[in-house]
């Protein structure tokens, strides 16, 4: 009798610990358009595994990437700060003459902060936050790294960038065969299996490079799409195939959680680092433009979350949230306190279905870039409540939109709403001045 009672106590205690310290899985797609999931209105695409995350949990209607390009959003995800405040206002690249960021050394990133709660942290996939030893994932708090240090791959099969091999297992250079999406999915599965039965919970950050260019899906996946939809264009078919191939890989990862008995104790967040690239056939739904721009199509991204027993299945969230909010949310969920000066704000209340009154949020977006289109200058946007002020080219005037009545950004009100325009312009200038306090090149 006593032993039976003790077993019940131990079971309850273990369940309590699991509930307080769930495993964490963050899946980041690369250049996924707002309309490129079935659950976000995609009519010509099938993404059952990603869609299932939202069916079992929550779908976000107003989730934004912190930047319309890769590195800055990734910096925000791991630091909880605006990209420029993390030292990454633009894309980190191999060549110093075209590099626009250096991840600040005094920022405590996600894996470092999770160590306070005893987490083992892993990164599988694309890093894109620096090639220097001090900015290697293992130097920034991750316990495990199996992936690609650089930015885009020039080929999904030979995994090179400018002829450089950035594939690593830990600090070891490796040269595996196979499609990058398959490799990242399989490595994530292996990691999940390795954590079965471990005392410490894990945080797995799975960062795909799909569906970023080059649009290079396996041949059989293209054939599957074209057979299903005979009238689809070749360009669109390839992109759909690349996304569906990624969804298949995510399905294997989710199956590994189920097989190892860890699915019921895992908090999962799926999102994208920016909007889809329209020139290669991406679908950003009805939103204006896409990747690289601060119009809605460049920064508004599909985002889904699940947490068994915590997030109500089939729920939705209208709150304006950004990538930088993910870290504060996780820390609040785990009751981890920190003195880090986050720009992000937790959306844990929304995940748990607790509605709260919130005034119109004020959020900023920035991208610094080279080339003739940017000249080393920035493009930026400010959203405050229903209003959005933006400058999508450093050489063109500011534009003002009322997203409540004009979500497609078709009617520029800069000349009519002069009071709003002046107020938001002043706020944007002050924010840009604040960004100037953080260096973005290695000293």
GIKASUL-V190764 format. One line per field, one symbol per residue. phi: phi as a letter, one per 30 degrees, with the letter a starting at -180 (. if undefined). A space follows every 50 residues. Layout:
# GIKASUL-V190764
phi->???
This chain:
# GIKASUL-V190764
phi->.dddddddddddddddddddbddbbcccdcidddccbedcjddcbbbddd edddddbbcccbcbddadbdeeddddedcibdeddcibdbddbdcedbcb abeddcdddeddddddcidccbcbjdcibkcdedcdeddcjddbbblcdd cdcdadcchcbhicccdbbicddbbdcjdedddddddddeddddcdiddd dcbccccdcdcddddbdeedddddddddbedddddddddeddddddeddd edddddddddicddbbcbbcabdadddddcjdccidddhaejccdeddbd bdbbbbaeiccdeidbbcedbbeddddedddddchccacdddcdbdceed edicdbdbdedcbbbbbcaciddbiicccabbcbidcbcbbdbdcbddbb bcddcbdchccdcedccddddddddddddddddddddcdbbdd
